[in-house]
C-alpha cells in the first residue's frame, strides 16, 4: 500500500513562532531546516529518520504521542 501521509510543513499546527504540533506525517531530513527554530514540538504518530530530533538545535521540549 502506498504511503498516504501528508506533507509535514503543510499540515503543521503552529501555536506560536516556536511551538508546533505535527500529526500523522512523515518527516525527512529536509524538514529539519524549517523546524530549526522550534523550541516546543508535539508529534502524534510521526515517522522520522534516525536522530532527527537531536538535529533540531533549538528543541527544548518534545511531546511524543502514538496513535
Backbone as a chain_set.jsonl record, in Angstrom:
{"seq": "XXXXXXXXXXXXXXXXXXXXXXXXXXXXXXXXXXXXXXXXXXXXXXXXXXXXXXXXXXXXXXXXXXX", "coords": {"N": [[0.835, -1.177, 0.0], [0.554, 2.214, -0.786], [2.135, 5.004, 0.816], [0.122, 7.314, 2.337], [0.461, 9.606, 3.738], [0.558, 13.081, 4.679], [2.249, 16.174, 3.699], [4.525, 17.378, 6.061], [5.099, 20.093, 6.574], [2.961, 21.476, 5.38], [0.811, 20.726, 6.924], [1.335, 21.353, 9.536], [0.538, 22.537, 12.787], [0.706, 25.583, 14.14], [1.327, 27.13, 17.21], [2.668, 29.209, 18.238], [5.537, 31.253, 17.363], [7.545, 29.437, 17.89], [6.464, 27.018, 18.648], [4.976, 24.032, 17.832], [2.7, 21.562, 16.435], [2.695, 18.338, 15.048], [0.948, 16.016, 13.118], [0.375, 12.747, 12.271], [2.319, 12.477, 10.07], [5.161, 12.131, 7.825], [8.423, 12.781, 8.49], [11.296, 14.159, 6.875], [14.858, 14.43, 6.374], [15.16, 16.928, 5.243], [13.145, 18.432, 6.408], [14.167, 19.36, 8.776], [15.252, 21.852, 8.372], [13.146, 23.846, 8.22], [12.088, 23.404, 10.705], [14.009, 24.149, 12.463], [14.047, 26.362, 14.283], [12.209, 25.711, 16.178], [11.127, 25.354, 19.507], [9.359, 23.992, 21.161], [7.798, 20.993, 20.572], [5.229, 18.907, 19.504], [4.494, 15.672, 18.571], [2.419, 13.46, 16.852], [1.973, 10.246, 16.132], [4.119, 10.229, 14.197], [6.55, 9.674, 11.718], [10.084, 9.472, 11.598], [13.457, 10.122, 10.411], [16.336, 8.334, 11.703], [17.733, 9.868, 14.595], [16.644, 12.362, 14.135], [15.287, 14.303, 15.831], [17.354, 15.057, 17.54], [18.834, 16.572, 15.845], [17.686, 19.053, 15.759], [18.403, 22.213, 16.596], [17.286, 24.098, 18.429], [15.418, 22.796, 19.941], [13.763, 22.201, 22.928], [11.733, 20.947, 24.278], [9.896, 18.054, 23.916], [7.096, 16.317, 22.941], [5.91, 13.244, 22.57], [3.538, 11.329, 21.005], [1.384, 8.521, 20.463], [-0.59, 6.573, 18.115]], "CA": [[0.0, 0.0, 0.0], [1.323, 3.46, -0.852], [2.033, 5.863, 1.989], [-0.765, 8.429, 2.017], [0.65, 10.689, 4.71], [0.635, 14.426, 4.109], [3.459, 16.953, 3.923], [4.601, 17.891, 7.427], [5.062, 21.552, 6.594], [1.638, 21.975, 5.0], [-0.202, 20.368, 7.914], [1.781, 21.732, 10.875], [-0.296, 23.469, 13.546], [1.588, 26.483, 14.887], [0.709, 27.799, 18.342], [3.465, 30.434, 18.354], [6.672, 31.199, 16.439], [8.462, 28.334, 18.202], [5.707, 25.891, 19.195], [4.243, 23.414, 16.718], [2.236, 20.175, 16.548], [2.661, 17.583, 13.8], [0.007, 14.917, 13.307], [0.33, 11.727, 11.218], [3.14, 12.856, 8.914], [6.487, 11.531, 7.721], [9.458, 13.811, 8.403], [12.528, 13.814, 6.177], [15.966, 15.266, 6.836], [14.932, 18.291, 4.739], [12.233, 19.136, 7.318], [14.94, 19.967, 9.871], [15.511, 23.263, 8.056], [12.048, 24.723, 8.647], [11.822, 23.154, 12.126], [15.214, 24.502, 13.212], [13.814, 27.352, 15.342], [11.168, 25.219, 17.082], [11.555, 25.027, 20.869], [8.39, 23.037, 21.709], [7.282, 20.195, 19.464], [4.38, 17.755, 19.789], [4.358, 14.807, 17.399], [1.415, 12.421, 17.053], [2.109, 9.221, 15.084], [5.01, 10.815, 13.198], [7.73, 8.882, 11.367], [11.266, 10.317, 11.427], [14.731, 9.434, 10.203], [17.08, 8.184, 12.959], [18.441, 11.035, 15.09], [16.056, 13.608, 13.624], [15.026, 15.296, 16.879], [18.657, 15.532, 18.037], [19.389, 17.529, 14.883], [16.99, 20.341, 15.872], [19.254, 22.924, 17.553], [16.553, 24.894, 19.418], [14.403, 21.963, 20.593], [13.898, 22.069, 24.38], [10.604, 20.198, 24.819], [9.369, 17.145, 22.906], [5.95, 15.538, 23.395], [5.721, 12.177, 21.586], [2.283, 10.615, 21.236], [1.133, 7.462, 19.486], [-1.977, 6.543, 17.661]], "C": [[0.882, 1.244, 0.0], [1.107, 4.279, 0.409], [1.228, 7.107, 1.632], [-0.612, 9.589, 2.989], [0.915, 12.008, 4.007], [1.98, 15.088, 4.401], [3.437, 17.542, 5.329], [4.44, 19.409, 7.461], [3.659, 22.091, 6.298], [0.568, 21.684, 6.044], [0.183, 20.739, 9.342], [0.805, 22.727, 11.498], [0.621, 24.292, 14.435], [0.795, 27.179, 15.993], [1.426, 29.104, 18.667], [4.627, 30.283, 17.375], [7.589, 30.004, 16.678], [7.779, 27.117, 18.82], [4.806, 25.319, 18.108], [3.811, 21.996, 17.062], [2.199, 19.567, 15.154], [1.847, 16.321, 14.037], [-0.011, 14.014, 12.079], [1.046, 12.166, 9.935], [4.44, 12.072, 8.927], [7.486, 12.673, 7.551], [10.655, 13.274, 7.638], [13.633, 14.717, 6.719], [15.796, 16.711, 6.384], [14.009, 19.095, 5.653], [12.969, 19.799, 8.484], [15.2, 21.445, 9.615], [14.384, 24.163, 8.55], [11.643, 24.509, 10.104], [12.983, 23.592, 13.022], [15.005, 25.454, 14.367], [12.774, 26.896, 16.365], [11.769, 24.852, 18.433], [10.658, 23.963, 21.493], [7.711, 22.318, 20.555], [6.461, 19.019, 19.999], [4.241, 16.964, 18.499], [3.393, 13.682, 17.738], [1.511, 11.47, 15.869], [2.927, 9.749, 13.91], [6.197, 9.888, 12.97], [8.891, 9.825, 11.094], [12.478, 9.477, 11.045], [15.441, 9.292, 11.56], [17.811, 9.48, 13.329], [17.84, 12.375, 14.703], [15.891, 14.661, 14.719], [16.317, 15.862, 17.462], [19.276, 16.56, 17.095], [18.727, 18.902, 14.945], [17.664, 21.161, 16.971], [18.516, 23.675, 18.659], [15.579, 24.075, 20.252], [14.716, 21.786, 22.079], [12.857, 21.128, 24.97], [10.012, 19.365, 23.703], [8.284, 16.284, 23.534], [5.644, 14.519, 22.301], [4.47, 11.396, 21.957], [2.085, 9.57, 20.147], [-0.268, 7.54, 18.932], [-2.178, 6.146, 16.29]], "O": [[1.869, 1.296, 0.734], [0.028, 4.251, 1.0], [1.603, 7.862, 0.736], [-1.476, 10.463, 3.049], [1.427, 12.044, 2.888], [2.747, 14.619, 5.241], [2.441, 18.137, 5.74], [3.712, 19.937, 8.302], [3.229, 23.066, 6.914], [-0.478, 22.332, 6.048], [-0.577, 20.463, 10.27], [0.311, 23.636, 10.83], [1.236, 23.771, 15.365], [-0.271, 27.744, 15.746], [0.855, 29.995, 19.296], [4.696, 29.299, 16.64], [8.327, 29.599, 15.781], [8.435, 26.281, 19.442], [3.979, 26.028, 17.535], [4.45, 21.312, 17.861], [1.734, 20.193, 14.201], [2.034, 15.636, 15.042], [-0.364, 14.449, 10.983], [0.447, 12.217, 8.861], [4.778, 11.426, 9.919], [7.407, 13.439, 6.591], [10.991, 12.094, 7.733], [13.355, 15.668, 7.45], [16.244, 17.628, 7.073], [14.084, 20.324, 5.67], [12.431, 20.713, 9.11], [15.354, 22.214, 10.565], [14.646, 25.15, 9.237], [10.936, 25.336, 10.678], [12.918, 23.409, 14.238], [15.729, 25.366, 15.359], [12.49, 27.62, 17.319], [12.773, 24.144, 18.512], [11.129, 23.126, 22.263], [7.125, 22.946, 19.674], [6.93, 18.243, 20.831], [3.909, 17.523, 17.454], [3.523, 13.028, 18.773], [1.176, 11.834, 14.742], [2.474, 9.716, 12.766], [6.781, 9.376, 13.925], [8.72, 10.854, 10.442], [12.526, 8.277, 11.318], [15.163, 10.068, 12.474], [18.433, 10.112, 12.475], [18.459, 13.417, 14.919], [16.318, 15.802, 14.542], [16.361, 17.033, 17.839], [20.144, 17.332, 17.501], [19.161, 19.824, 14.255], [17.518, 20.845, 18.151], [19.079, 23.87, 19.736], [14.97, 24.606, 21.18], [15.782, 21.293, 22.448], [13.068, 20.569, 26.047], [9.66, 19.899, 22.652], [8.518, 15.605, 24.534], [5.172, 14.886, 21.225], [4.349, 10.872, 23.064], [2.575, 9.733, 19.029], [-1.03, 8.455, 19.242], [-3.316, 6.093, 15.823]]}, "num_chains": 1, "name": "protein.A"}
